[in-house]
């Protein structure tokens, strides 16, 4: 019995030892990070020299406080903030991280490690050279960034970037050449922001953005991780002939999302949809029978389009232009840019159509109609003392001629 008990105890001890070894192995495996591995971590403590990170089950890491200080020497983060960092090494169970290889003195080995492990490096744009920029990294090491990988916008002046310090990815490394890419950093950041926006952005939403490029056909707008087109037709309810007359580079705008194709990375926006639609009030602002002054916008074979307000045009049909005479083209009566007074003949809000007539002709027709009505009323009472309608109209025209 004693032997049996001893055997049982030995088995339990072996089981406990094996369990302890497995647990230790599991924790070690779970906590192991490869150099260059990226983590998203919360800042748990900030000291005068170090920033400590909570790595969850992997333990705790640290990085140099100076890495997260701005140009004025102020710390740009606080305890509780989430940051992205890259694992460098582990010593005495302490894991060292970095957000980038700094611009201070650093050996080529660190630069090579950054290249192998896809860790960003900080560099200063020194000068413009053929095809790109000369960049200094790690204090004194020379590198090259092609214009195509510099992340420049279409309107950027390369010389304006001289002296700036920013982060790059090393895309090529050897003893003779170090090739950098700023665009890789921007694309990575944009993709991260895009994924964050993907779950929240919907067609029809109003969002804030910044004009990043102006073209003949419209403008490109960055809404913070996603860039899309604002077509020229969506800039204003009125006609826009030149985009730069309405918008400017880096201008902040509010736009409506018109379309979002996440797969093709195509997005379109509308600026005019943020503004009140003038056709919503057209019946109140331009009631039938009212008179308004407008500007001749276009001459077409069948009539004249007149702009009465922003986004509101009406048509004078060619049949209403000749004052009773037949004309072959509206240019015989009016010209583009001319100010004219018009009368509202009909309003179709749904089809966004206004039918107009020239006020001068309309008034003459109204006067003739009023004269006829007056004649008919008087004729009922005193038919023996009145001439015919022709005599009355002739007298009316003569009176009008004398008054002119």
ChimeraX attribute file (.defattr): number of C-alpha atoms within 10 A of each C-alpha:
attribute: neighborCount
match mode: 1-to-1
recipient: residues
	/A:1	6
	/A:2	7
	/A:3	8
	/A:4	9
	/A:5	10
	/A:6	11
	/A:7	12
	/A:8	12
	/A:9	12
	/A:10	12
	/A:11	12
	/A:12	12
	/A:13	12
	/A:14	12
	/A:15	12
	/A:16	12
	/A:17	12
	/A:18	12
	/A:19	12
	/A:20	12
	/A:21	12
	/A:22	12
	/A:23	12
	/A:24	12
	/A:25	12
	/A:26	12
	/A:27	14
	/A:28	12
	/A:29	11
	/A:30	12
	/A:31	15
	/A:32	13
	/A:33	18
	/A:34	12
	/A:35	19
	/A:36	21
	/A:37	14
	/A:38	19
	/A:39	14
	/A:40	12
	/A:41	19
	/A:42	18
	/A:43	20
	/A:44	18
	/A:45	14
	/A:46	17
	/A:47	9
	/A:48	8
	/A:49	9
	/A:50	15
	/A:51	22
	/A:52	22
	/A:53	27
	/A:54	18
	/A:55	18
	/A:56	10
	/A:57	9
	/A:58	15
	/A:59	15
	/A:60	18
	/A:61	22
	/A:62	22
	/A:63	22
	/A:64	17
	/A:65	17
	/A:66	15
	/A:67	16
	/A:68	19
	/A:69	13
	/A:70	11
	/A:71	8
	/A:72	6
	/A:73	9
	/A:74	10
	/A:75	14
	/A:76	10
	/A:77	16
	/A:78	14
	/A:79	13
	/A:80	13
	/A:81	11
	/A:82	15
	/A:83	14
	/A:84	12
	/A:85	23
	/A:86	25
	/A:87	22
	/A:88	22
	/A:89	15
	/A:90	15
	/A:91	7
	/A:92	5
	/A:93	10
	/A:94	12
	/A:95	22
	/A:96	20
	/A:97	25
	/A:98	22
	/A:99	21
	/A:100	18
	/A:101	23
	/A:102	19
	/A:103	19
	/A:104	12
	/A:105	12
	/A:106	15
	/A:107	12
	/A:108	12
	/A:109	9
	/A:110	15
	/A:111	22
	/A:112	18
	/A:113	15
	/A:114	22
	/A:115	22
	/A:116	15
	/A:117	18
	/A:118	17
	/A:119	27
	/A:120	27
	/A:121	22
	/A:122	20
	/A:123	27
	/A:124	23
	/A:125	20
	/A:126	17
	/A:127	15
	/A:128	18
	/A:129	12
	/A:130	8
	/A:131	11
	/A:132	16
	/A:133	23
	/A:134	22
	/A:135	26
	/A:136	19
	/A:137	25
	/A:138	20
	/A:139	15
	/A:140	14
	/A:141	16
	/A:142	17
	/A:143	22
	/A:144	22
	/A:145	26
	/A:146	18
	/A:147	18
	/A:148	12
	/A:149	16
	/A:150	20
	/A:151	17
	/A:152	14
	/A:153	10
	/A:154	9
	/A:155	10
	/A:156	11
	/A:157	9
	/A:158	15
	/A:159	11
	/A:160	8
	/A:161	16
	/A:162	15
	/A:163	13
	/A:164	11
	/A:165	16
	/A:166	13
	/A:167	24
	/A:168	27
	/A:169	21
	/A:170	25
	/A:171	14
	/A:172	15
	/A:173	16
	/A:174	9
	/A:175	7
	/A:176	7
	/A:177	11
	/A:178	20
	/A:179	20
	/A:180	27
	/A:181	22
	/A:182	21
	/A:183	19
	/A:184	19
	/A:185	17
	/A:186	16
	/A:187	13
	/A:188	11
	/A:189	12
	/A:190	16
	/A:191	14
	/A:192	12
	/A:193	14
	/A:194	19
	/A:195	13
	/A:196	12
	/A:197	15
	/A:198	13
	/A:199	8
	/A:200	8
	/A:201	14
	/A:202	14
	/A:203	13
	/A:204	15
	/A:205	12
	/A:206	18
	/A:207	15
	/A:208	13
	/A:209	21
	/A:210	19
	/A:211	21
	/A:212	19
	/A:213	19
	/A:214	20
	/A:215	14
	/A:216	11
	/A:217	14
	/A:218	20
	/A:219	22
	/A:220	22
	/A:221	28
	/A:222	18
	/A:223	19
	/A:224	14
	/A:225	18
	/A:226	20
	/A:227	21
	/A:228	21
	/A:229	23
	/A:230	25
	/A:231	18
	/A:232	19
	/A:233	16
	/A:234	21
	/A:235	23
	/A:236	18
	/A:237	19
	/A:238	16
	/A:239	15
	/A:240	15
	/A:241	12
	/A:242	14
	/A:243	17
	/A:244	14
	/A:245	8
	/A:246	10
	/A:247	17
	/A:248	15
	/A:249	15
	/A:250	13
	/A:251	11
	/A:252	16
	/A:253	16
	/A:254	19
	/A:255	26
	/A:256	21
	/A:257	21
	/A:258	19
	/A:259	16
	/A:260	19
	/A:261	9
	/A:262	12
	/A:263	6
	/A:264	7
	/A:265	11
	/A:266	13
	/A:267	19
	/A:268	20
	/A:269	28
	/A:270	23
	/A:271	21
	/A:272	18
	/A:273	19
	/A:274	15
	/A:275	13
	/A:276	10
	/A:277	15
	/A:278	16
	/A:279	20
	/A:280	12
	/A:281	12
	/A:282	18
	/A:283	15
	/A:284	9
	/A:285	12
	/A:286	20
	/A:287	15
	/A:288	16
	/A:289	13
	/A:290	12
	/A:291	18
	/A:292	16
	/A:293	14
	/A:294	19
	/A:295	19
	/A:296	21
	/A:297	18
	/A:298	16
	/A:299	19
	/A:300	12
	/A:301	11
	/A:302	14
	/A:303	18
	/A:304	27
	/A:305	22
	/A:306	27
	/A:307	22
	/A:308	19
	/A:309	17
	/A:310	13
	/A:311	15
	/A:312	19
	/A:313	21
	/A:314	25
	/A:315	22
	/A:316	24
	/A:317	18
	/A:318	20
	/A:319	16
	/A:320	18
	/A:321	21
	/A:322	16
	/A:323	15
	/A:324	9
	/A:325	8
	/A:326	11
	/A:327	15
	/A:328	11
	/A:329	17
	/A:330	22
	/A:331	14
	/A:332	10
	/A:333	12
	/A:334	16
	/A:335	15
	/A:336	14
	/A:337	13
	/A:338	11
	/A:339	15
	/A:340	17
	/A:341	16
	/A:342	26
	/A:343	23
	/A:344	22
	/A:345	19
	/A:346	17
	/A:347	18
	/A:348	12
	/A:349	13
	/A:350	8
	/A:351	8
	/A:352	15
	/A:353	16
	/A:354	22
	/A:355	18
	/A:356	27
	/A:357	24
	/A:358	20
	/A:359	18
	/A:360	14
	/A:361	17
	/A:362	20
	/A:363	13
	/A:364	12
	/A:365	13
	/A:366	12
	/A:367	14
	/A:368	15
	/A:369	12
	/A:370	12
	/A:371	16
	/A:372	16
	/A:373	12
	/A:374	12
	/A:375	18
	/A:376	13
	/A:377	12
	/A:378	13
	/A:379	16
	/A:380	9
	/A:381	9
	/A:382	9
	/A:383	13
	/A:384	8
	/A:385	8
	/A:386	12
	/A:387	11
	/A:388	10
	/A:389	14
	/A:390	10
	/A:391	11
	/A:392	16
	/A:393	16
	/A:394	11
	/A:395	12
	/A:396	14
	/A:397	13
	/A:398	12
	/A:399	11
	/A:400	10
	/A:401	9
	/A:402	7
	/A:403	7
	/A:404	6
